[in-house]
Amino acid sequence: MPVRGLLGAVLLAISCVALAELQLTTAQAKSHVGEKATVCGTVASAKYAARAKGMPTFLNLDKPFPDHIFTAVIWGHNRPRFPTPPESLTGSFICVSGFITSYRNVPQIIVNDPSQIGQ
């Protein structure tokens, strides 16, 4: 392969690696706020806050509320997209993909669609 072709192949490989989504533990997520990633852990606690503003469902991974270290948040208007109630994932190992934000110093991903959660 000519040097020019080899250089192109190397640059393409580097670009693909750079664009690959990060896969993180819940403990690592705090260092990646502002990035798109996949965060994996066990659903330690889940709560559907039907009476709260926006009717959120909270899936806390690896540590239950109030000691939670990462949360997947599903707003009430997105619940109908889920074939089963999201809180039924309690005890399951899941991976949540999306943009990591922070609420009260706890990293979170807002889940708009079931496809963002894998088992």
N, C-alpha and C positions, 0 to 999 in steps of 0.2 A: 504494500500500500504506500503511495507517495506520502511524503511528510505532510503535505497540505491536507490530504484526505484523513490521515491519522489525527492531525490537530482538530479537524472538524468533528471527528468521532469522539474525541476526548471532550471537547467543549459541549457537545450534545449530551454526553453522559453526565457531565457536571451539572448542566442545566436541569436535567431530569431529576437528579438527586436533590438539587436545591428546591425544586418545585414539589417534591414529595412531602406529604403531610407528616408532621411530627406525631409520634405515638408516645404518650406520656403516662406516668403514674399520677395518681391524685396528688402526691407530695410534690411532684415536679411542676404541676400546673401553675402554681403561684409564681414561678419564675418565667412564665410564658404568657402573662396577661398581654393582650393586644395582638396575639398571634392566632392563626388558624391551626388547630391540632385535633388529635383524637386522644381522649383521656379515658383510661380503663381502670376499673375497680369494681368492688362488690357493693351492691346497693344495701347499705347498712340501715337506712331508715327512709321512709317515704311518707309524704303527707299531701293530701289534697285539701287545700285551704279554701273550701267552697264559699265561705262567708267573707273571705278577704278580698280586697280590691283586685280585680283581674283574675280571680279564682285560680291561683297558681297551684301547680303540683310540684313538690320539691323531692328530688331523688338525691339523697346524700350518699356519696360513695366512700367506702372504707371506714368512716367513723360516723356515728349517728349524730343528729342534732341534739344538743347544742354544741357539741365538740367537732362538728363537721369540718372537713378540710377541702371539700369540693362538692358543688351542687349542680345538677342538671335541672333547669327550670322549664316547665311546660305551662304556658299560659292557658287559661280556661278556654279561649276561643280556638285553641289547637287540640284540645282533648278529643273532640269528635273524630279526629284523624286517626286515633289509635284504636285498633280493633279490640283491645282489652284495656282496662284501666292501668295506667302507667305504674301505679303503686303496687300492682301485682308482680312487679319485677323485684320486690324486696327479697334479698338473699341471693339474687342472681349476679353473676359476673357479667358486666356490660362494658361496652366502649361507646363513648359519646363523642361525636365529631361536630366541630363548629368553631366559632370565634370565641376565644376565652376573654371574658370580662371579669370584673371584680365587684362584689357587693359586700360592704362592711368588712373589707379585707379578706374575703373568702372568694377564691376563683370559682367561676361558674360558666356554663354554656347554656344559652337559650336554645331550646329544642322546639323547632317549628314543625317538624315532620318526623314520623316514625323511622324514616330511612337514616336519620342521624344517630340512631341507637342500634348497635349490633351486639349480638351475644356470642 
